[in-house]
Amino acid sequence: MEIHSSHINVVNEQFLQLKVDALFNALNIKHRVNFLDRKLLITEKEFGNMQTELARSYFYEHLFSNIKKTDSGQIQNQIMFTMTFDRDLAPFKIENISYGVITLGQKPIFYYVYIDLQELIRFIKSLSL
């Protein structure tokens, strides 16, 4: 099945973004959450094969770069997320949405939002293409 480029915005706005918004509402996260492009995502297998220095630079470059200190010295955590089709990355469930989380010092810094491929396909089929 091929989706026309004009329908990509519809999928993003009416399927993906709604799922993300529902998850963060259910988790009571009110501040902005930034998207990490799936192309930058590594799996546990890739991470396990990385040397310590490469893994550290990956996390600092892609996940920790948004963490800042305020003038008062408080950590300002800007959470990031990405979509995944890998159910193993999303062991938790809330409001019918599966997700995974990476924490730093007990604070969430990154979420995996699981997208059921079949559910996505059904949504695309429902569009008038």
FITI-944525 format. One record per residue: x, y, z of N, C-alpha, C in turn. Coordinates in steps of 0.1 Angstrom, whole numbers, plus 2048, in hexadecimal, padded with zeros to 3 digits. Example, Ala and Ser with C-alpha at 12.3 -4.5 7.8 and 13.67 -1.06 7.14 Angstrom:
2
   n.px   n.py   n.pz   ca.px   ca.py   ca.pz   c.px   c.py   c.pz
    884    7C7    84E     87B     7D3     84E    884    7DF    84E
    880    7EA    847     889     7F5     847    881    800    84F
% end
This chain:
129
   n.px   n.py   n.pz   ca.px   ca.py   ca.pz   c.px   c.py   c.pz
    808    7F4    800     800     800     800    809    80C    800
    806    816    7F7     80E     822     7F6    805    82D    7FC
    80B    835    804     803     841     809    808    84D    802
    7FF    855    7FE     802     862     7F7    808    86C    800
    812    874    7FC     818     87D     805    80F    887    80C
    804    88A    805     7FA     893     80B    7F3    88D    817
    7F3    880    818     7ED     879     823    7F6    877    82F
    803    87A    82D     80C     878     838    809    881    844
    805    88E    841     801     897     84B    7F5    892    853
    7EB    88C    84C     7DF     887     852    7E3    87C    85C
    7EC    873    857     7F0     868     860    7F8    86D    86C
    800    877    86A     808     87D     875    7FE    884    87F
    7F5    88C    87A     7EC     894     883    7E0    88C    889
    7DB    883    881     7CF     87C     886    7D1    86E    88B
    7DD    869    88A     7E0     85C     890    7EC    85D    89A
    7F8    860    894     804     860     89D    804    86B    8A8
    801    877    8A4     801     882     8AE    7F6    880    8B9
    7EB    87A    8B5     7E0     877     8BF    7E5    86D    8C9
    7EC    863    8C4     7F1     858     8CD    7FB    85E    8D7
    804    866    8D1     80F     86D     8DA    808    876    8E4
    7FF    87E    8E0     7F8     887     8E9    7F1    87F    8F4
    7EA    875    8F0     7E3     86D     8FA    7EC    867    904
    7F8    862    900     801     85C     909    806    866    913
    80B    872    90E     810     87C     917    805    882    920
    7F9    883    91B     7EE     887     924    7EC    87D    92F
    7EC    870    92C     7EA     865     936    7F5    865    940
    801    868    93C     80D     869     944    80E    876    94C
    805    87F    949     804     88C     94F    811    895    94C
    816    894    940     821     89C     93C    81B    8A7    934
    81D    8B3    93A     817     8BF     934    820    8C8    92B
    82D    8C6    92E     836     8CF     926    83A    8C8    918
    840    8D0    910     843     8CB     902    84C    8BF    903
    84A    8B6    8FA     852     8AA     8F8    857    8AA    8EA
    864    8A8    8E8     86A     8A9     8DB    86C    89C    8D4
    86A    89C    8C7     86B     890     8BF    879    88D    8BB
    87D    880    8BD     88A     87B     8B8    887    873    8AB
    88D    877    8A0     88B     870     894    88E    861    895
    886    859    890     888     84A     891    896    846    88B
    89B    84E    881     8A7     84B     87B    8B3    84C    885
    8B1    853    890     8BB     855     89A    8BA    84A    8A5
    8B0    843    8A5     8AD     839     8AF    8B6    82D    8AE
    8BC    828    8B9     8C3     81C     8B8    8BC    811    8C1
    8BE    805    8BD     8B7     7FA     8C5    8C1    7F5    8D0
    8BC    7ED    8D9     8C4     7E7     8E3    8D0    7DF    8DD
    8CE    7D9    8D2     8D8     7D1     8CB    8E3    7DA    8C6
    8E0    7E5    8C0     8EA     7EF     8BB    8F1    7F5    8C7
    8E9    7F8    8D1     8EF     7FE     8DD    8F9    7F4    8E4
    8F5    7E7    8E4     8FE     7DD     8EA    90B    7DB    8E3
    90B    7DE    8D6     916     7DD     8CD    91F    7E9    8CD
    91A    7F4    8D3     922     800     8D3    92D    800    8DE
    938    807    8DB     942     809     8E5    93D    813    8EF
    941    813    8FB     93C     81C     905    93D    82B    901
    948    82F    8FB     949     83D     8F7    93F    840    8EC
    93D    837    8E3     933     83A     8D8    925    83B    8DE
    922    832    8E7     915     832     8EE    913    83F    8F6
    91D    843    8FD     91C     850     905    91A    85C    8FC
    921    85C    8F1     91F     868     8E8    911    867    8E1
    90C    85B    8DE     8FF     85A     8D9    8F4    860    8E2
    8F5    85C    8EF     8EB     861     8F9    8ED    870    8FB
    8F9    875    8FC     8FB     883     8FE    8F6    88B    8F2
    8F9    887    8E6     8F5     88E     8DA    8E6    88E    8D8
    8E0    882    8DA     8D2     881     8D6    8C7    882    8E1
    8CB    87E    8ED     8C1     87E     8F8    8C4    888    903
    8D1    88A    906     8D4     893     911    8D6    8A1    90D
    8D7    8A4    900     8DA     8B1     8FC    8CF    8BB    8FF
    8C3    8B6    902     8B8     8BF     905    8B6    8C2    914
    8BE    8BB    91C     8BE     8BD     92B    8C6    8C9    92E
    8C0    8D2    935     8C7     8DF     939    8C5    8E2    947
    8CE    8EB    94D     8CC     8F0     95A    8C6    8FE    959
    8BD    901    962     8B7     90E     963    8C1    917    96B
    8BE    924    96B     8C7     92D     972    8C8    929    981
    8BE    923    987     8BE     91F     995    8C4    912    997
    8CA    90C    98C     8D1     8FF     98E    8C8    8F3    98D
    8BB    8F5    98A     8B2     8E9     989    8B3    8E3    97B
    8B2    8D6    97A     8B3     8CF     96E    8A6    8D1    966
    8A6    8D6    95A     89B     8D7     952    89B    8CC    947
    892    8C3    949     892     8B7     941    889    8B8    935
    88E    8B8    929     886     8B8     91D    884    8AA    918
    879    8A5    91A     877     897     916    876    895    907
    87B    88A    902     87A     887     8F3    873    87A    8F2
    86E    878    8E5     867     86B     8E2    869    868    8D4
    866    85B    8D0     866     857     8C3    85B    84C    8C2
    857    849    8B5     84E     83E     8B3    856    831    8B1
    850    826    8B4     856     819     8B1    84C    80F    8AE
    850    806    8A5     848     7FA     8A2    84D    7EE    8AA
    857    7F0    8B2     85D     7E5     8BA    856    7E4    8C7
    84E    7DA    8C9     846     7D8     8D5    84F    7D6    8E1
    85B    7D1    8DF     865     7CF     8EA    869    7DC    8F0
    869    7E6    8E9     86D     7F3     8EE    862    7FA    8F6
    856    7F4    8F7     84B     7FB     8FD    844    7F1    907
    84A    7EE    912     845     7E4     91B    83A    7EA    924
    838    7F6    925     82D     7FC     92E    821    800    926
    816    801    92D     809     804     926    801    80D    92F
    7FB    817    929     7F2     821     92F    7E8    825    925
    7DB    825    929     7D1     82A     920    7D2    823    912
    7D5    816    912     7D5     80E     905    7E1    812    8FC
    7EB    819    902     7F7     81D     8FA    803    817    900
    80A    80F    8F8     816     809     8FD    822    813    8FB
    82B    813    905     836     81C     904    842    817    90C
    84E    81C    90A     85A     819     911    860    826    916
    869    826    91F     86E     832     925    87D    830    929
    885    83A    926     893     83A     92B    893    845    936
    898    842    942     899     84C     94C    8A7    850    950
    8A9    85B    955     8B6     860     95A    8B3    865    968
    8B9    85E    972     8B7     862     980    8A8    862    984
    8A1    858    980     893     856     983    889    85F    97B
    88F    867    972     886     870     96A    886    86C    95C
    87A    86B    956     87A     867     948    880    871    93F
    888    86C    935     88E     876     92C    88B    872    91D
    886    865    91B     883     861     90E    878    856    90E
    86E    858    905     863     84E     904    863    848    8F6
    860    83B    8F6     85D     834     8E9    84E    832    8E9
    848    837    8DE     839     836     8DD    837    82A    8D3
    831    820    8D7     82F     814     8CF    823    817    8C5
    826    814    8B8     81C     816     8AE    819    808    8A9
    80D    803    8AA     809     7F6     8A5    808    7F7    896
    810    7F0    88E     811     7F1     880    803    7EE    87A
    7FC    7E4    87E     7EF     7E1     879    7E5    7EC    87B
    7E5    7F2    887     7DC     7FD     88A    7DF    809    881
    7EC    80B    87E     7F0     816     875    7EB    813    867
    7EC    807    862     7E8     803     855    7D9    804    854
    7D1    800    85E     7C3     802     85E    7BF    811    85D
    7C6    819    864     7C3     828     863    7C6    82D    855
    7D1    829    84F     7D4     82D     842    7CA    828    838
    7C5    81C    839     7BB     817     830    7AE    81E    832
    7AB    824    83E     79F     82B     840    79F    839    839
    7AA    83E    835     7AB     84B     82E    7A6    849    820
    7A1    853    81B     79C     853     80D    7A8    857    804
    7AF    84C    800     7BC     84F     7F8    7B9    850    7E9
% end
